[in-house]
Amino acid sequence: MRQCILPGDHHIQMFLGREFGVFMATKRTIIIKKEPESPHKTDRKTDLVKRLGEKILRNAGGSAQFKKAAPLLLRCAIDEVIDTPRTGRSTLDETKINERIYLATKVKLRLKSLMKLPSGKVLDLETGEIQVGIQSTIGRTWYIPRAIVGYPCILIRCDVNHSLCSVGVIEVRDDCLSASQKSSGRRMISRTGLARVHWILKDEPLPDIPRQSSD
């Protein structure tokens, strides 16, 4: 509650707010009671995002099945790109940029199959009439293309250094992206944006799969 004193001989005391629904006038001071902020204004994990997360889990056979299958699919995709038997490599750091781009495509296809969502007319996927993007990263955050702004997006992260993976859903808006952008027009998801992600898998261990010998 904030108090404000008006100059002069006549003062008014007002109480404003939906919970009062009245106007009262007396003398001396103005007291304005600030209306509590609606939780709907601060909670940006919209019903759309939550429904999409629930549909992904349902299509995958439930939360437990998704938790088991998604990390395994991601690990297999990573190991196939590293391709130890033929290259002798053991980490993604040893791969080339075009191979990492291929990994992103492979991850999209593997997760799309698990989530059982059809291809979109504009973006990667669709559910009903809603277009849905997919973005993956092996870094700390994601760089979002302009085409996805205004739409929900499935975020996939593989932290190969710590053998962890995460999958979440976000409604991409200008206020959850950084102001600066790359020459391609992509913008990074900001800290504010990361706080709005609805995680359906968070920091789940990537399974260890024995690598085949090159012999």
Residue frames as a rotation matrix with the C-alpha (Angstrom) as fourth column:
MET 1
0.578 0.816 0.000 0.00
0.816 -0.578 0.000 0.00
0.000 0.000 -1.000 0.00
ARG 2
-0.520 -0.787 0.332 1.41
0.801 -0.584 -0.129 3.42
0.296 0.199 0.934 -1.00
GLN 3
0.366 0.623 -0.691 0.54
0.820 -0.567 -0.076 6.71
-0.439 -0.539 -0.718 0.78
CYS 4
-0.498 -0.462 0.734 0.59
0.762 -0.637 0.116 10.11
0.414 0.617 0.669 -0.92
ILE 5
-0.114 0.408 -0.906 -0.10
0.717 -0.598 -0.360 13.50
-0.688 -0.690 -0.224 0.78
LEU 6
0.064 0.216 0.974 -1.75
0.880 -0.472 0.047 16.19
0.470 0.855 -0.220 -1.35
PRO 7
-0.917 -0.376 -0.131 -1.12
0.395 -0.823 -0.408 19.89
0.046 -0.426 0.903 -0.72
GLY 8
-0.514 0.736 0.441 -3.96
-0.266 -0.625 0.734 22.19
0.815 0.260 0.517 0.28
ASP 9
-0.583 0.355 0.731 -6.72
-0.809 -0.175 -0.561 22.21
-0.072 -0.918 0.389 2.88
HIS 10
0.482 0.844 0.237 -8.83
-0.783 0.536 -0.315 19.47
-0.393 -0.034 0.919 1.40
HIS 11
-0.676 -0.722 -0.147 -7.53
-0.732 0.634 0.250 15.95
-0.087 0.277 -0.957 1.02
ILE 12
0.439 0.834 -0.335 -9.15
-0.874 0.483 0.056 12.80
0.208 0.268 0.941 -0.17
GLN 13
-0.493 -0.515 0.701 -8.72
-0.623 0.772 0.128 9.28
-0.607 -0.374 -0.701 1.02
MET 14
0.358 0.581 -0.731 -9.32
-0.928 0.306 -0.212 6.75
0.101 0.754 0.649 -1.76
PHE 15
-0.287 -0.381 0.879 -9.23
-0.365 0.892 0.267 3.02
-0.885 -0.244 -0.396 -1.79
LEU 16
0.270 0.315 -0.910 -8.97
-0.960 0.021 -0.278 1.58
-0.068 0.949 0.308 -5.25
GLY 17
-0.829 -0.555 0.077 -8.97
-0.539 0.828 0.155 -2.05
-0.150 0.086 -0.985 -6.25
ARG 18
-0.421 0.682 -0.598 -11.24
-0.387 0.461 0.799 -4.74
0.820 0.568 0.071 -7.50
GLU 19
-0.564 0.170 -0.808 -11.56
0.611 0.744 -0.270 -6.29
0.555 -0.646 -0.523 -4.10
PHE 20
-0.855 0.272 -0.441 -13.09
0.193 -0.622 -0.759 -3.07
-0.481 -0.734 0.479 -2.68
GLY 21
-0.480 0.682 0.551 -15.49
0.814 0.112 0.570 -2.09
0.327 0.722 -0.609 -5.46
VAL 22
0.629 0.687 -0.364 -16.21
0.774 -0.598 0.210 1.21
-0.073 -0.414 -0.908 -3.65
PHE 23
-0.236 -0.634 0.736 -15.01
0.458 -0.741 -0.491 4.79
0.857 0.221 0.466 -3.57
MET 24
0.508 0.349 -0.787 -14.62
0.861 -0.174 0.478 6.43
0.030 -0.921 -0.389 -0.14
ALA 25
-0.049 -0.494 0.868 -13.82
0.334 -0.827 -0.451 10.09
0.941 0.268 0.206 0.47
THR 26
0.669 0.151 -0.728 -12.67
0.738 -0.251 0.626 11.62
-0.088 -0.956 -0.279 3.76
LYS 27
0.917 -0.378 0.125 -9.95
-0.359 -0.921 -0.152 14.12
0.173 0.095 -0.980 4.64
ARG 28
0.593 -0.780 0.201 -6.18
-0.474 -0.136 0.870 14.29
-0.652 -0.611 -0.450 4.89
THR 29
-0.421 -0.903 0.087 -4.50
-0.523 0.320 0.790 11.63
-0.741 0.287 -0.607 2.76
ILE 30
0.499 0.432 -0.751 -4.68
-0.850 0.415 -0.326 9.58
0.171 0.801 0.574 -0.40
ILE 31
-0.310 -0.560 0.768 -4.00
-0.567 0.758 0.323 5.90
-0.763 -0.336 -0.553 0.08
ILE 32
0.350 0.362 -0.864 -3.87
-0.924 0.286 -0.254 3.78
0.155 0.887 0.435 -3.04
LYS 33
0.161 -0.247 0.956 -3.82
-0.397 0.870 0.291 0.03
-0.903 -0.427 0.042 -2.62
LYS 34
-0.423 -0.411 -0.807 -1.98
-0.901 0.097 0.423 -1.56
-0.096 0.906 -0.411 -5.52
GLU 35
0.682 0.731 0.008 -3.94
-0.716 0.669 -0.198 -4.41
-0.150 0.130 0.980 -7.04
PRO 36
0.034 -0.690 0.723 -2.11
-0.255 0.693 0.674 -7.74
-0.966 -0.207 -0.152 -6.86
GLU 37
-0.367 -0.262 -0.893 -0.66
-0.916 -0.064 0.396 -8.80
-0.161 0.963 -0.216 -10.19
SER 38
0.710 0.704 0.014 -2.59
-0.679 0.689 -0.253 -11.59
-0.188 0.170 0.967 -11.81
PRO 39
0.053 -0.715 0.697 -0.67
-0.214 0.674 0.707 -14.88
-0.975 -0.187 -0.117 -11.83
HIS 40
0.617 0.239 0.750 -1.66
0.611 0.454 -0.648 -15.21
-0.495 0.858 0.134 -15.50
LYS 41
0.954 -0.299 -0.035 0.51
-0.269 -0.793 -0.546 -12.18
0.135 0.530 -0.837 -16.30
THR 42
0.220 -0.934 0.281 3.63
-0.935 -0.119 0.335 -13.65
-0.279 -0.337 -0.899 -14.72
ASP 43
-0.045 -0.193 0.980 3.21
-0.057 0.980 0.190 -17.33
-0.997 -0.048 -0.056 -15.61
ARG 44
0.027 -0.007 -1.000 4.34
-0.934 -0.356 -0.023 -17.50
-0.356 0.934 -0.016 -19.24
LYS 45
-0.966 -0.198 0.168 4.21
-0.142 0.944 0.298 -21.31
-0.218 0.264 -0.939 -19.34
THR 46
-0.412 0.871 -0.266 0.96
-0.910 -0.408 0.073 -21.09
-0.045 0.272 0.961 -21.25
ASP 47
0.267 0.635 0.725 -1.74
-0.478 0.740 -0.472 -23.72
-0.837 -0.221 0.501 -21.48
LEU 48
0.840 0.017 -0.543 -0.66
-0.531 0.237 -0.814 -24.29
0.115 0.971 0.208 -25.09
VAL 49
-0.113 -0.983 -0.147 2.88
-0.815 0.176 -0.552 -25.18
0.568 0.057 -0.821 -24.02
LYS 50
-0.497 -0.034 0.867 1.71
-0.730 0.557 -0.396 -27.46
-0.470 -0.830 -0.302 -21.22
ARG 51
0.586 0.776 0.233 -0.78
-0.471 0.560 -0.682 -29.21
-0.659 0.290 0.694 -23.49
LEU 52
0.610 -0.448 -0.654 1.94
-0.641 0.207 -0.739 -29.79
0.467 0.870 -0.160 -26.07
GLY 53
-0.478 -0.819 0.316 4.23
-0.840 0.323 -0.435 -31.26
0.255 -0.474 -0.843 -23.41
GLU 54
-0.163 0.518 0.840 1.46
-0.595 0.628 -0.502 -33.57
-0.787 -0.582 0.206 -22.23
LYS 55
0.818 0.503 -0.280 0.72
-0.505 0.394 -0.768 -34.68
-0.276 0.769 0.577 -25.79
ILE 56
0.128 -0.866 -0.483 4.38
-0.808 0.191 -0.557 -35.49
0.575 0.461 -0.676 -26.45
LEU 57
-0.677 -0.386 0.626 4.54
-0.715 0.546 -0.437 -37.68
-0.173 -0.744 -0.646 -23.34
ARG 58
0.201 0.850 0.486 1.23
-0.519 0.514 -0.683 -39.34
-0.831 -0.115 0.545 -24.16
ASN 59
0.779 0.086 -0.621 2.29
-0.621 0.241 -0.746 -40.10
0.085 0.967 0.241 -27.74
ALA 60
-0.156 -0.955 -0.251 5.59
-0.790 0.273 -0.549 -41.53
0.593 0.113 -0.797 -26.51
GLY 61
0.040 0.255 -0.966 3.82
0.209 0.943 0.258 -43.98
0.977 -0.213 -0.015 -24.20
GLY 62
0.884 0.340 -0.322 3.96
0.385 -0.137 0.913 -41.97
0.266 -0.930 -0.252 -20.99
SER 63
0.761 -0.575 0.300 6.49
-0.632 -0.762 0.144 -40.05
0.146 -0.299 -0.943 -18.95
ALA 64
0.415 -0.619 0.667 8.44
-0.344 0.572 0.745 -43.14
-0.842 -0.539 0.024 -17.85
GLN 65
0.535 -0.176 0.826 8.76
0.699 0.642 -0.316 -44.44
-0.474 0.746 0.467 -21.41
PHE 66
0.879 -0.217 0.424 9.85
0.134 -0.742 -0.657 -41.03
0.457 0.634 -0.624 -22.74
LYS 67
0.673 -0.637 0.375 12.42
-0.707 -0.407 0.578 -40.73
-0.215 -0.654 -0.725 -19.95
LYS 68
0.296 -0.538 0.789 13.84
0.047 0.833 0.551 -44.08
-0.954 -0.126 0.272 -20.98
ALA 69
0.503 0.009 0.864 13.63
0.791 0.398 -0.464 -43.76
-0.348 0.917 0.193 -24.79
ALA 70
0.990 -0.040 0.132 14.66
0.026 -0.882 -0.470 -40.13
0.135 0.469 -0.873 -25.44
PRO 71
0.466 -0.881 0.077 18.15
-0.689 -0.307 0.656 -40.29
-0.555 -0.359 -0.751 -23.85
LEU 72
0.049 -0.431 0.901 18.86
0.262 0.876 0.405 -43.56
-0.964 0.217 0.156 -25.65
LEU 73
0.696 0.272 0.664 17.86
0.702 -0.064 -0.710 -42.10
-0.151 0.960 -0.236 -29.04
LEU 74
0.935 -0.355 -0.009 20.01
-0.354 -0.928 -0.115 -39.05
0.033 0.111 -0.993 -28.43
ARG 75
0.236 -0.886 0.399 23.02
-0.485 0.248 0.838 -41.10
-0.842 -0.392 -0.371 -27.38
CYS 76
0.207 -0.110 0.972 22.68
0.635 0.771 -0.048 -43.31
-0.745 0.627 0.229 -30.46
ALA 77
0.918 0.169 0.360 22.51
0.388 -0.573 -0.722 -40.24
0.084 0.802 -0.591 -32.73
ILE 78
0.717 -0.697 0.011 25.64
-0.648 -0.661 0.378 -38.76
-0.256 -0.278 -0.926 -31.13
ASP 79
0.078 -0.726 0.684 27.60
-0.202 0.660 0.724 -42.00
-0.976 -0.194 -0.095 -31.35
GLU 80
0.499 0.168 0.850 26.64
0.718 0.470 -0.514 -42.50
-0.486 0.867 0.114 -35.00
VAL 81
0.972 -0.167 0.167 28.01
-0.043 -0.822 -0.569 -39.06
0.232 0.545 -0.806 -35.89
ILE 82
0.409 -0.872 0.268 31.23
-0.759 -0.162 0.630 -39.59
-0.506 -0.461 -0.729 -33.90
ASP 83
0.909 0.085 -0.408 31.49
-0.346 0.698 -0.626 -42.99
0.232 0.711 0.664 -35.63
THR 84
0.398 -0.792 0.463 34.34
-0.755 0.004 0.655 -44.36
-0.521 -0.611 -0.597 -33.54
PRO 85
0.476 -0.249 0.844 34.78
0.257 0.957 0.137 -47.68
-0.841 0.152 0.519 -35.40
ARG 86
0.613 -0.190 0.767 35.58
0.788 0.079 -0.611 -45.93
0.056 0.979 0.198 -38.69
THR 87
0.675 -0.299 0.674 37.12
0.007 -0.911 -0.412 -42.65
0.737 0.283 -0.613 -37.53
GLY 88
-0.185 -0.746 -0.639 38.83
0.761 0.303 -0.573 -43.47
0.621 -0.593 0.512 -34.24
ARG 89
-0.517 0.057 0.854 37.18
-0.321 -0.938 -0.132 -40.35
0.794 -0.342 0.503 -32.73
SER 90
-0.578 0.300 -0.759 35.72
0.736 0.593 -0.326 -40.42
0.352 -0.747 -0.564 -29.25
THR 91
-0.361 0.450 -0.817 34.16
0.532 -0.620 -0.577 -36.96
-0.766 -0.643 -0.016 -28.78
LEU 92
0.628 0.667 0.402 31.99
0.743 -0.358 -0.566 -34.46
-0.234 0.654 -0.719 -30.68
ASP 93
0.576 -0.482 -0.660 34.81
-0.216 -0.868 0.446 -31.93
-0.788 -0.114 -0.604 -30.39
GLU 94
-0.497 -0.825 0.268 36.63
-0.010 0.314 0.949 -33.97
-0.868 0.469 -0.164 -33.02
THR 95
0.037 0.592 0.805 33.78
0.891 0.344 -0.294 -33.71
-0.452 0.728 -0.515 -35.54
LYS 96
-0.896 -0.315 0.312 33.43
0.438 -0.742 0.508 -31.08
0.072 0.592 0.803 -38.26
ILE 97
-0.747 0.614 -0.255 30.78
-0.404 -0.724 -0.559 -28.36
-0.528 -0.315 0.789 -38.38
ASN 98
-0.346 0.650 -0.677 28.86
-0.841 0.105 0.531 -30.06
0.416 0.753 0.510 -41.19
GLU 99
-0.592 0.105 -0.799 28.73
0.238 0.970 -0.050 -33.26
0.770 -0.220 -0.599 -39.10
ARG 100
-0.889 0.286 -0.358 27.25
0.310 -0.199 -0.929 -31.32
-0.337 -0.937 0.089 -36.17
ILE 101
-0.526 0.734 -0.430 24.61
-0.824 -0.566 0.041 -29.86
-0.213 0.376 0.902 -38.49
TYR 102
-0.361 0.342 -0.868 23.86
-0.406 0.780 0.476 -33.40
0.840 0.524 -0.143 -39.59
LEU 103
-0.864 0.017 -0.503 23.57
0.433 0.536 -0.725 -34.39
0.257 -0.844 -0.470 -35.91
ALA 104
-0.770 0.610 -0.187 20.91
-0.364 -0.661 -0.656 -31.70
-0.524 -0.437 0.731 -35.39
THR 105
-0.248 0.671 -0.699 18.93
-0.917 0.071 0.393 -33.12
0.313 0.738 0.598 -38.32
LYS 106
-0.525 -0.029 -0.851 19.32
0.006 0.999 -0.038 -36.67
0.851 -0.025 -0.525 -37.02
VAL 107
-0.958 0.162 -0.235 18.16
0.239 0.006 -0.971 -35.64
-0.156 -0.987 -0.044 -33.54
LYS 108
-0.534 0.799 -0.275 15.07
-0.783 -0.591 -0.195 -33.95
-0.318 0.111 0.942 -35.01
LEU 109
-0.177 0.458 -0.871 14.12
-0.709 0.555 0.436 -37.04
0.683 0.694 0.227 -36.99
ARG 110
-0.710 -0.147 -0.689 14.67
0.257 0.856 -0.448 -39.43
0.656 -0.495 -0.570 -34.06
LEU 111
-0.906 0.368 -0.208 12.64
0.104 -0.283 -0.953 -37.34
-0.410 -0.886 0.218 -31.60
LYS 112
-0.452 0.769 -0.452 9.93
-0.891 -0.411 0.192 -36.64
-0.038 0.490 0.871 -34.18
SER 113
-0.348 0.273 -0.897 9.46
-0.280 0.883 0.377 -40.39
0.895 0.382 -0.231 -34.57
LEU 114
-0.826 -0.018 -0.563 9.24
0.493 0.461 -0.738 -40.86
0.273 -0.887 -0.372 -30.80
MET 115
-0.821 0.486 -0.300 6.77
-0.141 -0.682 -0.718 -37.98
-0.553 -0.547 0.628 -30.33
LYS 116
-0.546 0.609 0.575 4.55
0.802 0.579 0.149 -39.18
-0.242 0.542 -0.805 -33.22
LEU 117
0.188 0.553 -0.811 3.72
0.103 -0.833 -0.544 -35.67
-0.977 0.019 -0.213 -34.43
PRO 118
0.543 0.072 0.837 3.20
0.805 0.240 -0.543 -35.06
-0.240 0.968 0.073 -38.18
SER 119
-0.610 -0.772 0.179 5.37
0.783 -0.552 0.287 -32.72
-0.123 0.315 0.941 -40.23
GLY 120
0.034 0.611 -0.791 4.17
0.372 -0.742 -0.557 -29.13
-0.928 -0.275 -0.252 -40.28
LYS 121
0.660 0.283 0.696 3.24
0.750 -0.184 -0.636 -27.07
-0.052 0.941 -0.333 -43.31
VAL 122
0.816 -0.361 0.451 5.46
-0.226 -0.918 -0.325 -24.19
0.532 0.163 -0.831 -42.18
LEU 123
0.130 -0.762 0.634 7.62
-0.991 -0.103 0.079 -25.49
0.005 -0.639 -0.769 -39.31
ASP 124
-0.769 -0.620 -0.156 9.02
-0.621 0.782 -0.053 -28.89
0.155 0.056 -0.986 -38.36
LEU 125
-0.850 0.494 -0.184 5.85
0.526 0.821 -0.221 -30.31
0.042 -0.285 -0.958 -36.78
GLU 126
-0.557 0.719 0.417 2.21
-0.580 -0.695 0.425 -29.56
0.595 -0.005 0.804 -36.22
THR 127
-0.868 0.435 -0.239 -0.42
0.486 0.647 -0.587 -30.48
-0.100 -0.626 -0.773 -33.69
GLY 128
0.201 0.961 -0.190 -3.92
0.673 -0.277 -0.686 -29.71
-0.712 0.010 -0.702 -34.81
GLU 129
0.816 0.124 0.565 -3.70
0.517 -0.593 -0.617 -26.35
0.259 0.795 -0.548 -36.57
ILE 130
0.870 -0.490 -0.056 -0.64
-0.345 -0.686 0.640 -25.24
-0.352 -0.538 -0.766 -34.58
GLN 131
0.640 -0.745 -0.191 2.82
-0.005 0.244 -0.970 -25.21
0.769 0.621 0.152 -36.14
VAL 132
0.925 -0.359 0.120 5.67
-0.096 0.084 0.992 -26.34
-0.366 -0.930 0.043 -33.87
GLY 133
0.504 -0.831 -0.236 9.42
-0.637 -0.173 -0.751 -25.83
0.583 0.529 -0.616 -34.30
ILE 134
0.907 -0.378 -0.189 12.26
0.413 0.704 0.578 -28.03
-0.085 -0.602 0.794 -33.09
GLN 135
0.546 -0.805 0.234 15.67
-0.540 -0.551 -0.636 -26.69
0.641 0.221 -0.735 -32.09
SER 136
0.872 -0.328 -0.363 18.57
0.477 0.734 0.483 -28.68
0.108 -0.595 0.797 -30.67
THR 137
0.581 -0.737 0.345 21.89
-0.632 -0.676 -0.380 -27.67
0.513 0.003 -0.858 -29.18
ILE 138
0.476 -0.531 -0.702 25.04
0.671 0.735 -0.101 -29.20
0.569 -0.422 0.705 -27.73
GLY 139
-0.576 -0.643 0.505 25.85
0.208 -0.712 -0.671 -25.85
0.791 -0.282 0.544 -26.10
ARG 140
-0.923 0.155 -0.353 24.31
0.330 -0.156 -0.931 -23.90
-0.199 -0.976 0.093 -23.24
THR 141
-0.185 0.886 -0.424 21.41
-0.163 -0.453 -0.876 -22.32
-0.969 -0.093 0.228 -25.09
TRP 142
-0.018 0.309 0.951 19.61
0.868 0.477 -0.139 -22.21
-0.497 0.823 -0.277 -28.43
TYR 143
-0.795 -0.150 -0.588 19.69
-0.154 -0.888 0.434 -19.79
-0.587 0.436 0.682 -31.35
ILE 144
-0.092 0.925 0.367 16.17
0.529 0.358 -0.769 -19.38
-0.843 0.123 -0.523 -32.68
PRO 145
-0.832 -0.159 0.531 15.43
0.552 -0.323 0.769 -18.47
0.049 0.933 0.357 -36.33
ARG 146
-0.865 0.489 -0.112 12.96
-0.471 -0.869 -0.152 -15.69
-0.172 -0.079 0.982 -37.06
ALA 147
-0.487 0.706 -0.514 10.45
-0.409 0.335 0.849 -18.13
0.772 0.624 0.125 -38.55
ILE 148
-0.385 0.306 -0.871 9.78
0.644 0.765 -0.016 -19.72
0.661 -0.567 -0.491 -35.14
VAL 149
-0.995 0.021 -0.102 9.06
0.059 -0.691 -0.720 -16.48
-0.086 -0.723 0.686 -33.23
GLY 150
-0.408 0.913 0.013 5.41
-0.913 -0.408 0.026 -16.51
0.029 -0.002 1.000 -32.20
TYR 151
0.394 0.505 -0.768 5.14
-0.511 0.815 0.273 -20.31
0.764 0.285 0.579 -32.24
PRO 152
0.773 -0.185 0.607 5.75
-0.475 0.465 0.747 -23.08
-0.421 -0.866 0.271 -29.70
CYS 153
0.302 -0.766 -0.568 9.11
-0.687 0.238 -0.686 -24.80
0.661 0.597 -0.455 -30.03
ILE 154
0.992 -0.085 -0.094 10.51
0.124 0.805 0.580 -28.07
0.026 -0.587 0.809 -28.71
LEU 155
0.438 -0.883 0.168 14.00
-0.847 -0.468 -0.251 -27.56
0.301 -0.032 -0.953 -27.29
ILE 156
0.946 -0.228 -0.229 16.50
0.262 0.956 0.129 -30.42
0.189 -0.182 0.965 -27.16
ARG 157
0.496 -0.826 0.268 19.85
-0.833 -0.539 -0.123 -30.18
0.246 -0.163 -0.956 -25.42
CYS 158
0.840 -0.374 -0.393 22.67
0.392 0.919 -0.037 -32.72
0.375 -0.123 0.919 -25.30
ASP 159
0.626 -0.683 0.375 25.36
-0.779 -0.562 0.278 -31.83
0.021 -0.466 -0.884 -22.79
VAL 160
0.751 -0.326 -0.574 27.96
0.009 0.874 -0.486 -34.33
0.660 0.360 0.659 -23.96
ASN 161
-0.253 -0.912 0.323 30.61
-0.388 -0.210 -0.897 -33.08
0.886 -0.352 -0.301 -21.54
HIS 162
-0.620 0.103 0.778 28.46
-0.774 0.083 -0.627 -34.05
-0.129 -0.991 0.029 -18.55
SER 163
-0.929 0.264 -0.260 26.48
0.126 0.885 0.449 -36.82
0.348 0.384 -0.855 -20.35
LEU 164
-0.530 0.801 -0.278 23.12
0.303 -0.127 -0.945 -35.13
-0.792 -0.584 -0.175 -19.71
CYS 165
-0.841 0.320 0.436 20.15
0.380 -0.225 0.897 -34.34
0.385 0.920 0.067 -21.90
SER 166
-0.589 0.693 -0.416 17.03
0.143 -0.417 -0.897 -32.20
-0.795 -0.588 0.146 -21.64
VAL 167
-0.705 0.489 0.514 13.82
0.572 -0.037 0.819 -31.74
0.420 0.871 -0.254 -23.63
GLY 168
-0.531 0.535 -0.657 11.43
0.436 -0.492 -0.754 -28.85
-0.726 -0.687 0.028 -23.08
VAL 169
-0.067 0.607 0.792 8.73
0.956 -0.190 0.226 -26.76
0.287 0.772 -0.567 -24.72
ILE 170
-0.547 -0.109 -0.830 8.58
0.444 -0.878 -0.177 -22.97
-0.710 -0.466 0.528 -24.95
GLU 171
0.631 0.658 0.411 6.36
0.751 -0.383 -0.538 -20.44
-0.196 0.648 -0.736 -26.65
VAL 172
-0.401 -0.908 0.117 8.91
0.903 -0.371 0.215 -18.30
-0.152 0.192 0.970 -28.49
ARG 173
0.802 0.595 0.056 8.27
0.598 -0.799 -0.068 -14.58
0.005 0.088 -0.996 -28.02
ASP 174
0.400 -0.657 0.639 10.40
0.142 -0.644 -0.751 -11.50
0.906 0.391 -0.164 -28.51
ASP 175
0.476 -0.177 0.861 10.67
-0.763 -0.570 0.305 -10.95
0.436 -0.803 -0.407 -24.78
CYS 176
0.820 -0.273 0.503 12.34
-0.164 0.730 0.664 -14.34
-0.548 -0.627 0.554 -24.22
LEU 177
0.602 -0.644 0.473 15.06
0.782 0.354 -0.513 -13.75
0.163 0.678 0.717 -26.82
SER 178
-0.173 -0.764 -0.621 18.21
0.707 -0.536 0.462 -11.64
-0.686 -0.359 0.633 -26.70
ALA 179
0.589 0.382 -0.712 18.17
-0.085 -0.847 -0.524 -8.24
-0.803 0.370 -0.467 -28.37
SER 180
-0.182 -0.757 -0.627 21.24
-0.837 -0.215 0.504 -8.97
-0.516 0.616 -0.594 -30.48
GLN 181
0.796 0.464 0.390 21.21
-0.176 0.793 -0.584 -11.45
-0.580 0.396 0.712 -33.32
LYS 182
-0.209 -0.847 0.489 23.55
0.364 0.396 0.843 -13.31
-0.908 0.354 0.226 -35.62
SER 183
-0.741 -0.125 -0.660 23.98
-0.504 -0.545 0.670 -12.37
-0.443 0.829 0.341 -39.26
SER 184
-0.897 0.433 -0.086 21.52
0.285 0.716 0.638 -15.18
0.338 0.548 -0.766 -40.04
GLY 185
-0.273 0.823 0.499 18.89
-0.530 -0.561 0.636 -13.42
0.803 -0.091 0.589 -37.95
ARG 186
0.197 0.307 -0.931 18.92
0.503 0.783 0.365 -16.07
0.841 -0.540 0.000 -35.23
ARG 187
0.026 -0.119 0.993 18.55
-0.683 -0.727 -0.069 -14.84
0.730 -0.676 -0.100 -31.66
MET 188
-0.750 -0.436 -0.496 19.62
0.055 0.707 -0.705 -16.55
0.659 -0.556 -0.507 -28.46
ILE 189
0.449 0.840 -0.305 17.13
0.382 0.128 0.915 -17.61
0.808 -0.527 -0.264 -25.81
SER 190
-0.168 -0.493 0.854 17.76
-0.498 -0.705 -0.505 -15.35
0.850 -0.510 -0.127 -22.83
ARG 191
-0.976 -0.177 -0.126 17.79
0.033 0.455 -0.890 -16.20
0.215 -0.873 -0.438 -19.13
THR 192
-0.481 0.874 0.065 14.22
-0.713 -0.347 -0.610 -14.92
-0.511 -0.339 0.790 -18.95
GLY 193
0.131 0.510 -0.850 13.30
-0.913 0.396 0.097 -17.27
0.386 0.763 0.518 -21.78
LEU 194
-0.587 -0.438 -0.681 14.98
-0.182 0.891 -0.416 -20.25
0.789 -0.120 -0.603 -20.11
ALA 195
-0.936 0.271 0.225 12.87
-0.224 0.035 -0.974 -19.65
-0.272 -0.962 0.028 -17.00
ARG 196
-0.088 0.971 -0.222 9.75
-0.884 -0.179 -0.433 -20.04
-0.460 0.158 0.874 -19.17
VAL 197
-0.502 -0.137 -0.854 10.64
-0.646 0.716 0.265 -23.45
0.575 0.685 -0.448 -20.59
HIS 198
0.501 0.659 0.561 8.26
-0.844 0.515 0.148 -26.25
-0.191 -0.548 0.814 -19.64
TRP 199
-0.517 -0.831 -0.208 10.65
-0.852 0.524 0.023 -29.16
0.090 0.189 -0.978 -19.16
ILE 200
0.722 0.684 -0.104 9.43
-0.671 0.729 0.135 -32.69
0.168 -0.028 0.985 -19.87
LEU 201
0.721 -0.630 -0.289 12.94
0.651 0.758 -0.028 -34.08
0.237 -0.168 0.957 -19.43
LYS 202
0.810 -0.402 0.427 15.56
-0.440 -0.898 -0.011 -32.18
0.388 -0.179 -0.904 -17.42
ASP 203
-0.030 -0.963 0.268 19.23
-0.981 -0.023 -0.192 -33.11
0.191 -0.268 -0.944 -17.01
GLU 204
0.856 0.331 0.397 18.57
-0.382 0.923 0.054 -36.80
-0.349 -0.198 0.916 -17.57
PRO 205
-0.076 -0.967 0.243 21.72
-0.415 0.252 0.874 -38.94
-0.907 -0.035 -0.421 -17.89
LEU 206
0.389 0.044 -0.920 22.71
-0.900 0.230 -0.369 -40.03
0.196 0.972 0.129 -21.38
PRO 207
0.883 -0.023 0.469 23.20
-0.174 0.912 0.371 -43.79
-0.436 -0.409 0.802 -21.27
ASP 208
-0.184 -0.971 -0.149 26.58
-0.789 0.056 0.612 -45.36
-0.586 0.231 -0.777 -21.90
ILE 209
0.915 0.403 -0.004 26.57
-0.310 0.700 -0.643 -47.57
-0.256 0.590 0.766 -24.97
PRO 210
0.176 -0.903 0.391 29.64
0.150 0.417 0.896 -49.80
-0.973 -0.099 0.209 -25.50
ARG 211
0.430 -0.105 -0.897 31.39
-0.812 -0.479 -0.333 -48.70
-0.394 0.871 -0.291 -28.68
GLN 212
0.965 -0.072 0.251 32.27
0.175 0.892 -0.417 -51.28
-0.194 0.447 0.873 -31.25
SER 213
0.097 -0.993 -0.066 35.92
0.100 -0.056 0.993 -51.91
-0.990 -0.103 0.094 -31.89
SER 214
0.439 -0.014 -0.898 37.34
-0.806 -0.448 -0.387 -50.87
-0.397 0.894 -0.208 -35.23
ASP 215
-0.675 -0.723 0.144 39.04
-0.612 0.659 0.437 -54.30
-0.411 0.207 -0.888 -35.47
